Amino acid sequence: AARTPDCLHTATFFPEEGAAAYVRRAVDSGARIFKAHLQVGGYDPNDDRLDPVWGLLAEAGIPIVIHCGSGPVPAKYTGPEPVGRLLARHPRLPLVIAHMGMPEYADFLDLADRYAAVRLDTTMVFTDFSERLSGFPPGELGRLADLGDRILLGTDFPNIPYPYEHQLVALERLGLGDDWLRAVCHDNGARLFRLDG
């Protein structure tokens, strides 16, 4: 990030001794976003060793992109229940739910309704690829409009099985309007990362 203009300083953590100390050092050195991948890491977000980490990030208001949905394959600590318990303890935690929590979309929308700091990213959601595997429930589209200020463009580029542009086309064809699309593709992220001046 120090060498690349417009790249946000990013960090991660794991439930281990010393996690709170190295997360503090990362924050002090300019980390602007963290990533937690419960499926790949195979850990419980409610592990006691992470409690001070979550508290620090909530207090600092630093977003955490968290891969916690059960797609593409469920794991021991994926799904809305572990994240719901985490948010009950840290209600101001600015989580960004990767892939909108695919396939438990409605449950993660419920968490966003309940906790004002929760956001959802669009990575792979609504694309033809994902609609075949785990389609977004049409009955939930109205909630996307209601939560329009907390939906963020996510892409996973370049690790995607379709052209980058297709994610944007998939969002546009939802028909939620230009203002919603502009907010999702730019304004919400700019505001979250304080890039909007």
Secondary structure in CASP SS format (residue, H / E / C, confidence):
PFRMAT SS
TARGET T0000
AUTHOR 0000-0000-0000
METHOD secondary structure of the structure
MODEL  1
A C 1.00
A C 1.00
R C 1.00
T C 1.00
P C 1.00
D C 1.00
C C 1.00
L C 1.00
H C 1.00
T E 1.00
A E 1.00
T E 1.00
F C 1.00
F C 1.00
P C 1.00
E C 1.00
E C 1.00
G C 1.00
A H 1.00
A H 1.00
A H 1.00
Y H 1.00
V H 1.00
R H 1.00
R H 1.00
A H 1.00
V H 1.00
D H 1.00
S C 1.00
G C 1.00
A C 1.00
R C 1.00
I E 1.00
F E 1.00
K E 1.00
A E 1.00
H E 1.00
L H 1.00
Q H 1.00
V H 1.00
G H 1.00
G C 1.00
Y C 1.00
D C 1.00
P C 1.00
N C 1.00
D C 1.00
D H 1.00
R H 1.00
L H 1.00
D H 1.00
P H 1.00
V H 1.00
W H 1.00
G H 1.00
L H 1.00
L H 1.00
A H 1.00
E H 1.00
A H 1.00
G C 1.00
I C 1.00
P C 1.00
I E 1.00
V E 1.00
I E 1.00
H E 1.00
C C 1.00
G C 1.00
S C 1.00
G C 1.00
P C 1.00
V C 1.00
P C 1.00
A C 1.00
K C 1.00
Y C 1.00
T C 1.00
G C 1.00
P H 1.00
E H 1.00
P H 1.00
V H 1.00
G H 1.00
R H 1.00
L H 1.00
L H 1.00
A H 1.00
R H 1.00
H C 1.00
P C 1.00
R C 1.00
L C 1.00
P C 1.00
L E 1.00
V E 1.00
I E 1.00
A H 1.00
H H 1.00
M H 1.00
G H 1.00
M C 1.00
P C 1.00
E C 1.00
Y H 1.00
A H 1.00
D H 1.00
F H 1.00
L H 1.00
D H 1.00
L H 1.00
A H 1.00
D H 1.00
R H 1.00
Y C 1.00
A C 1.00
A C 1.00
V C 1.00
R E 1.00
L E 1.00
D E 1.00
T C 1.00
T C 1.00
M C 1.00
V C 1.00
F C 1.00
T C 1.00
D H 1.00
F H 1.00
S H 1.00
E H 1.00
R H 1.00
L H 1.00
S H 1.00
G C 1.00
F C 1.00
P C 1.00
P H 1.00
G H 1.00
E H 1.00
L H 1.00
G H 1.00
R H 1.00
L H 1.00
A H 1.00
D H 1.00
L C 1.00
G H 1.00
D H 1.00
R H 1.00
I E 1.00
L E 1.00
L C 1.00
G C 1.00
T C 1.00
D C 1.00
F C 1.00
P C 1.00
N C 1.00
I C 1.00
P C 1.00
Y C 1.00
P C 1.00
Y H 1.00
E H 1.00
H H 1.00
Q H 1.00
L H 1.00
V H 1.00
A H 1.00
L H 1.00
E H 1.00
R C 1.00
L C 1.00
G C 1.00
L C 1.00
G C 1.00
D H 1.00
D H 1.00
W H 1.00
L H 1.00
R H 1.00
A H 1.00
V H 1.00
C H 1.00
H H 1.00
D H 1.00
N H 1.00
G H 1.00
A H 1.00
R H 1.00
L H 1.00
F C 1.00
R C 1.00
L C 1.00
D C 1.00
G C 1.00
END
